[in-house]
Amino acid sequence: MIHQYKLNGYNIVVDVYSGSVHAVDDVAYDAIALVDAGVARDAAIEQLAAKYADHPEVTREDIQDCFADIDELTAAGQLFAPDIYADHAFDFKNRSTVVKALCLHVAHTCNLNCEYCFAAQGKFHGEAGLMSFETGKRALDFLIEHSGTRHNLEVDFFGGEPLMNFEVCKQLVAYARSIEKEKGKNFRFTLTTNGIGITDEVIEWANKECYNVVLSLDGRKEVNDRFRKDLAGNGSYDRIVPKFQKLVKARGGKGYYMRGTFTHYNTDFTNDLFHMADDLGFAELSMEPVVAKPGDPEALTEADLPVLFDQYELLAKDMLRREKAGKPITFYHYILDLEHGPCIYKRISGCGSGTEYMAVTPWGDLYPCHQFVGDPAYKLGDIWNGVTNTALRDEFKMCNVYARPDCKDCWARLYCAGGCAANALHATGDIHGVYEYGCQVFRKRIECALMIKVAESLDPELAKNAAPAPAQDDCDGCSSCAD
């Protein structure tokens, strides 16, 4: 399977199953399309000769050489590569899995009242509550007990707003540090915060103990304050931006990213990203589409898609401009490492929700991820008794890209691994379904990300200033690759 598209002056050909990305001239682009369509070689040569008859620089010999190059790439497995993974996809997910990450809901309460919050203002459609140290300690023990030989373990302090339970966060990190050497583990903590509770103490602690910090800001003041309000209805921008700037400066501008949400009201979201970069000084950026019910005022519509596509292209081109100027920014969804990862197991199996990754409520209940919390049908068990709903866990084990019929003909499926199970559930009523709107957005983002990589590979000046690919340090030599 191949995917061809034109963007920013580049003719790009993606070979899906080999992972090869080719930047080609017009003749090769057209020739590859004819081969993909099954046109006989002689007929294809005649078609191209006729098309380029007014281009004396393109000779019949050039066209024949082009097809010879295509044959060479095909023989090398870099073009029209076969799908060698389908027969193994279900074997991967039938193997035993270990738990490698927990999302600790240390607070089911929040000091903001964001109107679009999927977590119902941090309560997840249930009772407010704070996780006790004893419950959090047991959650960390559960993670160790079910992590097998895995060395690196991920824990995200999440909410609600986790800083409303900061003392317990500190106690849990201290406990983890006290046992990780004995247990042969390395805990990597992440803090996801709306910023209201950031203090000098929080900054010092986060910079010492947190591998990453996720900071929630939607961009421009008027955009952020439309939805991200406190309980009295006041916007949060003026309160949180100085705190975010102080924290990022103290971290040396590393190990964080700004996490925004765009809605129907700010489909021009690049202006929010550029505001964060140019006016506020943040260089590590992310912007997510809102998760909302169809018909809600903030929900994205089909009519918004062309605008969003233009925005993603505008962002990619501007990022290249910034790289050339020696002032690059990072956009989370454009981070691709085409040489080293992720491995094919991850490309097939996806995020690992419900198997390798779970969410823990303040009361110790286990759910496949934070987006399922509060739905009793998706309770896996608890941290004391482990996963007792093994049928549900097994269903998530089989929730891979090859288990989704709608993904069969999608060129981007080995980049997204089938997408988000929670979004699929909310859109189709089935975790094995697909959220088509999200798929269209994802495909556009991957096209833009690949274009950036093509540009960097062809322009030495861009390559010199490009941000380095993230280290692939998530591998612990799992059994999935042992064969």
C-alpha positions as CSV (number, residue, x, y, z in Angstrom):
1,M,0.0,0.0,0.0
2,I,1.2,3.5,-0.8
3,H,0.0,7.0,-0.2
4,Q,0.8,9.9,-2.4
5,Y,0.3,13.6,-1.8
6,K,1.7,17.0,-2.6
7,L,2.5,19.6,0.1
8,N,4.6,22.7,0.2
9,G,6.1,22.0,-3.2
10,Y,7.1,18.4,-2.4
11,N,5.8,15.2,-4.1
12,I,5.7,12.7,-1.3
13,V,5.2,8.9,-1.5
14,V,4.7,6.9,1.6
15,D,5.2,3.2,1.5
16,V,2.9,2.0,4.3
17,Y,4.4,-1.4,5.3
18,S,8.1,-0.7,4.9
19,G,7.7,2.8,6.5
20,S,9.8,4.3,3.6
21,V,9.1,7.9,2.7
22,H,10.1,9.1,-0.8
23,A,10.4,12.7,-2.1
24,V,10.2,12.4,-5.9
25,D,9.9,14.5,-9.1
26,D,6.8,14.9,-11.1
27,V,7.6,12.1,-13.5
28,A,8.3,9.6,-10.8
29,Y,5.2,10.7,-8.9
30,D,3.0,10.0,-11.9
31,A,4.8,6.8,-12.7
32,I,4.3,5.4,-9.2
33,A,0.6,6.3,-9.4
34,L,0.3,4.3,-12.7
35,V,2.0,1.3,-11.2
36,D,-0.2,1.5,-8.2
37,A,-3.3,1.6,-10.5
38,G,-2.1,-1.6,-12.2
39,V,-1.5,0.0,-15.6
40,A,0.7,-2.2,-17.8
41,R,4.2,-1.0,-18.2
42,D,4.1,-0.2,-22.0
43,A,0.8,1.6,-21.6
44,A,2.2,3.6,-18.6
45,I,5.2,4.6,-20.6
46,E,3.1,5.8,-23.4
47,Q,0.8,7.8,-21.1
48,L,3.7,9.6,-19.5
49,A,5.4,10.2,-22.8
50,A,2.2,11.9,-24.0
51,K,1.8,13.9,-20.8
52,Y,5.3,15.2,-20.9
53,A,5.5,15.7,-24.7
54,D,5.8,19.5,-24.2
55,H,8.7,19.0,-21.7
56,P,11.8,18.4,-23.8
57,E,13.9,17.8,-20.6
58,V,11.8,14.6,-20.1
59,T,12.8,12.0,-22.6
60,R,11.4,8.5,-23.2
61,E,14.7,7.1,-21.8
62,D,14.1,9.2,-18.6
63,I,10.7,7.6,-18.2
64,Q,12.0,4.1,-18.7
65,D,14.8,4.8,-16.2
66,C,12.1,6.0,-13.8
67,F,10.3,2.7,-14.0
68,A,13.6,0.9,-13.6
69,D,14.1,2.8,-10.3
70,I,10.6,1.9,-9.2
71,D,11.5,-1.8,-9.8
72,E,14.7,-1.5,-7.9
73,L,12.9,0.1,-4.9
74,T,10.2,-2.5,-5.0
75,A,12.8,-5.3,-5.0
76,A,14.5,-3.7,-2.1
77,G,11.2,-3.7,-0.1
78,Q,11.0,0.1,0.0
79,L,8.1,0.5,-2.4
80,F,4.9,-1.5,-2.7
81,A,6.0,-3.6,0.2
82,P,3.6,-6.4,1.3
83,D,1.8,-6.4,4.6
84,I,3.8,-8.9,6.7
85,Y,2.2,-7.9,10.0
86,A,-1.5,-9.0,9.6
87,D,-0.9,-12.6,10.4
88,H,1.0,-11.7,13.6
89,A,-1.1,-8.9,14.9
90,F,-3.4,-11.0,17.1
91,D,-0.4,-13.1,18.3
92,F,1.1,-9.9,19.6
93,K,-2.0,-9.1,21.7
94,N,-2.5,-12.7,22.9
95,R,0.9,-12.6,24.6
96,S,1.0,-11.8,28.3
97,T,1.4,-8.1,29.0
98,V,2.9,-6.2,31.9
99,V,1.7,-2.9,33.3
100,K,4.1,-0.2,32.5
101,A,2.2,3.0,33.4
102,L,-0.5,4.4,35.7
103,C,-2.5,7.5,35.6
104,L,-3.0,8.3,39.2
105,H,-6.2,10.4,39.8
106,V,-5.0,11.9,43.0
107,A,-7.8,14.5,42.9
108,H,-11.3,14.1,41.7
109,T,-11.9,17.8,42.2
110,C,-10.7,20.9,40.5
111,N,-10.2,24.6,41.2
112,L,-11.3,25.5,37.6
113,N,-14.7,24.9,36.0
114,C,-13.8,24.4,32.4
115,E,-17.0,24.1,30.4
116,Y,-15.7,21.6,27.9
117,C,-14.1,19.3,30.5
118,F,-14.7,15.6,29.6
119,A,-14.1,14.8,33.3
120,A,-17.1,16.9,34.4
121,Q,-15.0,19.5,36.1
122,G,-12.7,16.8,37.6
123,K,-15.4,14.7,39.3
124,F,-15.7,12.2,36.4
125,H,-19.5,12.2,36.8
126,G,-19.2,10.9,40.3
127,E,-18.2,12.1,43.8
128,A,-15.4,14.5,44.5
129,G,-12.5,13.0,46.4
130,L,-8.8,13.0,47.1
131,M,-6.5,10.0,47.0
132,S,-5.0,9.0,50.3
133,F,-1.3,8.2,50.6
134,E,-2.2,4.6,51.6
135,T,-4.2,4.2,48.3
136,G,-1.5,5.8,46.2
137,K,1.2,3.7,47.9
138,R,-0.8,0.6,47.1
139,A,-1.1,1.7,43.5
140,L,2.6,2.0,43.2
141,D,3.1,-1.4,44.7
142,F,0.5,-2.8,42.3
143,L,2.5,-1.3,39.4
144,I,5.7,-2.9,40.6
145,E,4.1,-6.2,41.1
146,H,2.6,-6.3,37.6
147,S,5.5,-4.7,35.7
148,G,7.5,-7.9,35.2
149,T,11.1,-7.3,34.3
150,R,10.3,-3.8,32.9
151,H,12.7,-1.2,34.4
152,N,11.1,2.2,33.4
153,L,7.7,2.8,35.0
154,E,5.6,5.8,34.2
155,V,3.2,7.5,36.6
156,D,1.2,10.6,35.8
157,F,-0.3,12.7,38.6
158,F,-3.7,13.6,37.1
159,G,-7.1,14.9,38.1
160,G,-9.2,16.9,38.3
161,E,-6.3,19.1,39.5
162,P,-3.6,17.0,41.1
163,L,-2.0,20.0,42.9
164,M,-5.1,20.1,45.1
165,N,-3.5,17.0,46.7
166,F,0.1,18.1,46.4
167,E,1.2,16.7,49.8
168,V,0.2,13.2,48.7
169,C,2.0,13.7,45.4
170,K,5.2,14.5,47.3
171,Q,4.7,11.6,49.7
172,L,4.2,9.1,46.8
173,V,7.3,10.3,45.0
174,A,9.3,9.9,48.2
175,Y,8.0,6.4,48.7
176,A,8.8,5.4,45.1
177,R,12.3,6.8,45.4
178,S,12.8,4.8,48.6
179,I,12.1,1.5,46.9
180,E,13.0,1.8,43.3
181,K,16.6,0.7,43.7
182,E,15.6,-2.3,45.8
183,K,13.0,-3.3,43.2
184,G,15.1,-2.6,40.2
185,K,12.8,0.0,38.8
186,N,13.0,3.6,37.7
187,F,9.9,5.7,38.2
188,R,9.3,8.6,35.8
189,F,6.7,11.0,37.0
190,T,4.6,13.4,35.0
191,L,2.5,16.2,36.4
192,T,-0.5,17.5,34.5
193,T,-1.8,20.8,35.9
194,N,-4.0,23.8,35.2
195,G,-1.5,26.0,37.0
196,I,-3.6,27.5,39.6
197,G,-1.8,25.8,42.4
198,I,1.8,26.3,41.2
199,T,4.0,27.7,43.9
200,D,7.8,28.0,44.3
201,E,7.7,24.7,46.3
202,V,5.8,23.0,43.4
203,I,8.3,24.3,40.9
204,E,11.3,23.1,42.9
205,W,9.7,19.7,43.5
206,A,8.5,19.3,39.9
207,N,12.0,20.2,38.5
208,K,13.6,17.7,40.7
209,E,11.1,14.8,40.5
210,C,9.0,15.1,37.3
211,Y,10.3,13.7,34.0
212,N,7.7,15.9,32.3
213,V,5.2,18.6,33.2
214,V,2.0,19.2,31.1
215,L,0.7,22.7,31.4
216,S,-2.9,23.4,30.3
217,L,-3.3,26.7,28.4
218,D,-5.6,27.2,25.4
219,G,-3.6,30.2,23.9
220,R,-4.8,33.7,23.6
221,K,-6.4,35.3,26.7
222,E,-9.8,35.6,25.1
223,V,-9.7,32.0,23.8
224,N,-8.4,30.5,27.1
225,D,-10.8,32.5,29.2
226,R,-13.9,31.5,27.2
227,F,-13.9,28.0,28.7
228,R,-11.1,27.8,31.3
229,K,-12.8,29.7,34.2
230,D,-12.7,29.4,37.9
231,L,-15.7,28.5,40.0
232,A,-16.7,32.2,40.2
233,G,-16.7,32.4,36.4
234,N,-13.4,34.4,36.1
235,G,-10.9,33.5,33.4
236,S,-7.7,31.8,34.4
237,Y,-5.2,33.3,31.9
238,D,-3.8,36.1,34.0
239,R,-3.3,33.9,37.0
240,I,-1.6,30.9,35.4
241,V,0.6,32.4,32.6
242,P,3.2,34.0,34.9
243,K,3.3,30.8,36.9
244,F,3.8,28.7,33.8
245,Q,6.6,31.1,32.6
246,K,8.3,30.9,35.9
247,L,8.2,27.1,36.0
248,V,9.4,26.7,32.4
249,K,12.3,29.1,33.0
250,A,13.3,27.1,36.1
251,R,13.2,23.9,34.0
252,G,15.6,25.4,31.5
253,G,12.9,25.3,28.8
254,K,12.9,21.5,28.7
255,G,10.8,18.6,30.0
256,Y,7.4,20.3,29.6
257,Y,4.8,21.1,27.0
258,M,1.9,23.4,26.8
259,R,-1.3,21.5,26.2
260,G,-4.1,23.4,24.7
261,T,-7.6,22.6,23.4
262,F,-9.2,24.1,20.3
263,T,-12.9,24.3,19.7
264,H,-15.3,25.5,17.1
265,Y,-14.7,29.0,18.4
266,N,-10.9,29.0,17.6
267,T,-10.4,26.9,14.5
268,D,-7.6,29.4,13.8
269,F,-5.7,27.6,16.5
270,T,-2.3,28.4,15.0
271,N,-2.8,31.9,16.3
272,D,-3.0,30.5,19.8
273,L,0.2,28.4,19.2
274,F,2.0,31.4,17.8
275,H,0.9,33.5,20.8
276,M,2.3,31.0,23.2
277,A,5.5,30.8,21.2
278,D,6.1,34.5,20.3
279,D,4.4,36.4,23.1
280,L,4.8,34.0,26.0
281,G,8.1,32.3,25.1
282,F,6.9,28.7,25.2
283,A,8.6,26.4,22.6
284,E,7.1,23.0,23.5
285,L,3.5,23.0,22.3
286,S,0.5,20.8,21.8
287,M,-3.0,21.6,20.7
288,E,-5.8,19.0,20.8
289,P,-9.3,19.0,19.2
290,V,-12.0,19.3,21.8
291,V,-13.9,16.2,22.8
292,A,-17.5,17.2,22.8
293,K,-21.0,15.9,22.0
294,P,-22.2,16.7,18.5
295,G,-24.4,19.7,18.7
296,D,-22.6,21.3,21.6
297,P,-21.7,24.9,20.8
298,E,-18.0,24.1,21.2
299,A,-18.0,20.9,19.1
300,L,-16.1,20.8,15.9
301,T,-18.1,20.4,12.7
302,E,-17.6,18.9,9.2
303,A,-17.5,22.5,7.9
304,D,-14.5,23.2,10.2
305,L,-12.3,20.4,8.6
306,P,-11.0,22.4,5.6
307,V,-10.1,25.2,8.0
308,L,-8.3,22.8,10.3
309,F,-6.4,21.3,7.4
310,D,-5.2,24.7,6.3
311,Q,-4.2,25.5,9.9
312,Y,-2.1,22.3,10.2
313,E,-0.4,23.1,6.9
314,L,0.2,26.7,7.9
315,L,1.8,25.5,11.1
316,A,4.1,23.0,9.4
317,K,5.4,25.6,7.0
318,D,5.9,28.1,9.7
319,M,7.8,25.6,11.8
320,L,10.2,25.2,8.9
321,R,10.6,28.9,8.7
322,R,11.4,29.0,12.4
323,E,13.9,26.2,12.0
324,K,15.7,28.0,9.2
325,A,15.9,31.1,11.4
326,G,17.4,29.0,14.2
327,K,14.5,29.4,16.5
328,P,12.6,26.1,16.2
329,I,9.4,25.2,18.1
330,T,8.1,21.7,18.8
331,F,4.6,20.6,18.1
332,Y,3.7,17.4,19.8
333,H,1.8,15.9,16.9
334,Y,4.6,16.5,14.4
335,I,7.2,14.6,16.4
336,L,8.3,11.7,14.2
337,D,11.4,9.5,14.4
338,L,11.5,7.8,11.0
339,E,14.7,5.9,11.7
340,H,14.4,4.4,15.1
341,G,10.9,3.9,16.2
342,P,8.4,3.2,17.5
343,C,8.7,-0.5,17.1
344,I,6.2,-2.5,15.1
345,Y,4.6,-4.0,18.3
346,K,3.6,-0.5,19.4
347,R,2.5,0.4,15.9
348,I,0.1,-2.5,15.9
349,S,-1.0,-2.6,19.5
350,G,-1.5,1.1,20.2
351,C,-1.4,3.0,23.4
352,G,-1.9,-0.1,25.7
353,S,-4.9,1.2,27.5
354,G,-6.5,-1.5,29.6
355,T,-3.5,-3.7,29.4
356,E,-0.1,-1.9,29.8
357,Y,-1.6,1.4,30.9
358,M,-4.4,2.0,33.5
359,A,-6.1,4.8,35.4
360,V,-6.5,4.6,39.2
361,T,-9.3,6.5,40.9
362,P,-8.9,8.2,44.3
363,W,-10.5,5.0,45.8
364,G,-8.2,2.6,44.0
365,D,-10.5,1.4,41.2
366,L,-8.8,0.5,37.9
367,Y,-10.0,1.7,34.5
368,P,-8.5,1.3,31.0
369,C,-7.6,5.0,30.9
370,H,-8.7,8.3,32.2
371,Q,-11.4,8.7,29.6
372,F,-13.2,5.6,30.8
373,V,-13.2,6.6,34.5
374,G,-16.7,6.8,36.0
375,D,-18.2,4.3,33.6
376,P,-19.0,1.2,35.6
377,A,-19.1,-1.0,32.4
378,Y,-15.3,-0.3,32.1
379,K,-14.1,-0.9,35.6
380,L,-11.3,-3.5,35.4
381,G,-10.9,-4.2,39.1
382,D,-8.9,-2.5,41.8
383,I,-5.4,-2.1,43.1
384,W,-5.9,-4.6,45.9
385,N,-7.4,-7.5,44.0
386,G,-5.9,-6.6,40.6
387,V,-7.7,-7.0,37.3
388,T,-10.8,-9.1,38.0
389,N,-12.7,-8.2,34.8
390,T,-10.3,-10.2,32.7
391,A,-12.8,-10.4,29.8
392,L,-12.6,-6.7,29.5
393,R,-8.9,-6.7,29.7
394,D,-8.8,-9.3,27.0
395,E,-11.1,-7.2,24.9
396,F,-8.6,-4.3,25.1
397,K,-5.8,-6.7,24.3
398,M,-7.4,-7.4,21.0
399,C,-8.1,-3.7,20.5
400,N,-5.5,-3.2,17.8
401,V,-5.3,-1.7,14.4
402,Y,-6.0,-5.0,12.7
403,A,-9.1,-5.6,14.8
404,R,-10.7,-2.5,13.3
405,P,-12.2,-3.3,9.9
406,D,-12.6,0.4,9.1
407,C,-8.8,0.8,9.3
408,K,-8.1,-1.8,6.6
409,D,-7.6,0.6,3.8
410,C,-6.1,3.5,5.8
411,W,-2.6,4.4,4.8
412,A,-1.9,6.0,8.3
413,R,-2.9,3.0,10.4
414,L,0.6,2.1,11.4
415,Y,1.2,5.6,12.6
416,C,-2.0,5.8,14.8
417,A,-2.3,2.0,15.7
418,G,-6.0,2.3,15.3
419,G,-6.6,5.5,17.2
420,C,-8.2,6.1,20.6
421,A,-10.5,3.4,22.0
422,A,-12.4,6.0,24.2
423,N,-13.0,8.2,21.2
424,A,-14.2,5.2,19.2
425,L,-16.6,4.2,22.0
426,H,-18.0,7.7,22.2
427,A,-18.4,8.0,18.5
428,T,-19.6,4.5,17.6
429,G,-20.5,2.7,20.8
430,D,-17.7,0.2,20.3
431,I,-14.0,0.4,21.3
432,H,-13.2,-1.4,18.1
433,G,-14.8,1.3,16.0
434,V,-13.2,4.4,14.6
435,Y,-13.8,8.1,15.2
436,E,-13.8,9.2,11.6
437,Y,-13.5,12.9,12.3
438,G,-10.5,12.3,14.4
439,C,-9.1,10.0,11.7
440,Q,-9.3,12.8,9.2
441,V,-7.5,15.2,11.5
442,F,-4.8,12.6,12.3
443,R,-4.1,11.8,8.7
444,K,-3.6,15.5,7.9
445,R,-1.2,15.9,10.9
446,I,0.9,12.9,9.7
447,E,1.0,14.3,6.2
448,C,2.4,17.6,7.6
449,A,4.8,15.8,10.0
450,L,6.2,13.8,7.1
451,M,6.5,16.9,4.9
452,I,8.7,18.5,7.6
453,K,10.9,15.4,7.7
454,V,11.2,15.5,3.9
455,A,12.2,19.2,4.0
456,E,14.7,18.6,6.7
457,S,16.3,15.7,4.8
458,L,16.7,17.8,1.7
459,D,17.9,21.1,3.2
460,P,21.1,20.9,5.2
461,E,20.3,24.3,6.9
462,L,17.0,22.9,8.2
463,A,18.6,19.7,9.2
464,K,21.2,21.6,11.3
465,N,18.5,23.5,13.2
466,A,15.9,20.8,13.5
467,A,15.0,19.7,17.0
468,P,16.5,16.2,17.8
469,A,14.2,13.3,17.6
470,P,13.0,12.1,21.1
471,A,15.1,9.4,22.6
472,Q,13.6,5.9,22.2
473,D,14.2,5.0,25.8
474,D,10.9,3.4,26.4
475,C,12.1,-0.1,25.3
476,D,12.9,-2.7,28.0
477,G,13.5,-5.5,25.6
478,C,10.0,-6.8,25.9
479,S,9.2,-10.4,24.8
480,S,7.2,-9.1,21.8
481,C,10.5,-8.5,19.9
482,A,12.3,-11.6,21.2
483,D,11.4,-13.7,18.2
